Amino acid sequence: MKIIYNNAHMRSNFLELAENISNEESRALMHLDNLDDLKERFYEYSTPDFPIDKIMLIFHRYACIAYLSAEFIVNAKLFLDGQKQDYILLSYIKESEPDAMSIVYSNISGLSQYPTFPITVKDLIAFMESDNVVFDLINYYRENAKK
């Protein structure tokens, strides 16, 4: 495990977690609930730029994207804030090249206007790591969905 100073460290730690995750921890990440054990486990790797709550929120997003990509689940509710008020409902687009997902619903109006428009997994991960995820996703739609 690495102290988290950037998104590359975040991804590296998540991949290590994914190799040793329990079913209970997996459920906790998927629902962004009951994270006390994971918070304790990763607290020592947090930094002022990557506090533990931000780490857990991004790990939640990674886990949802991973389960969708592996087709273990049909849809995933990704929370965009730690209070679990803003969210998107993602769906994996089968046989897409490159792998892509779409936001089929969101309680943020600017994110639910194009339910079949694909976002590559690579781009989606970059958005999920952003400090301004809602702003960045809305801009992505403005610039790409109407073409």
Secondary structure as UniProt FT lines:
FT   HELIX           7..19
FT   HELIX           23..31
FT   HELIX           36..42
FT   HELIX           43..45
FT   HELIX           52..69
FT   TURN            70..71
FT   STRAND          75..79
FT   TURN            82..83
FT   STRAND          87..93
FT   TURN            94..95
FT   STRAND          100..106
FT   HELIX           109..111
FT   TURN            115..116
FT   STRAND          119..120
FT   HELIX           121..129
FT   TURN            131..132
FT   HELIX           133..144
FT   TURN            145..146
//
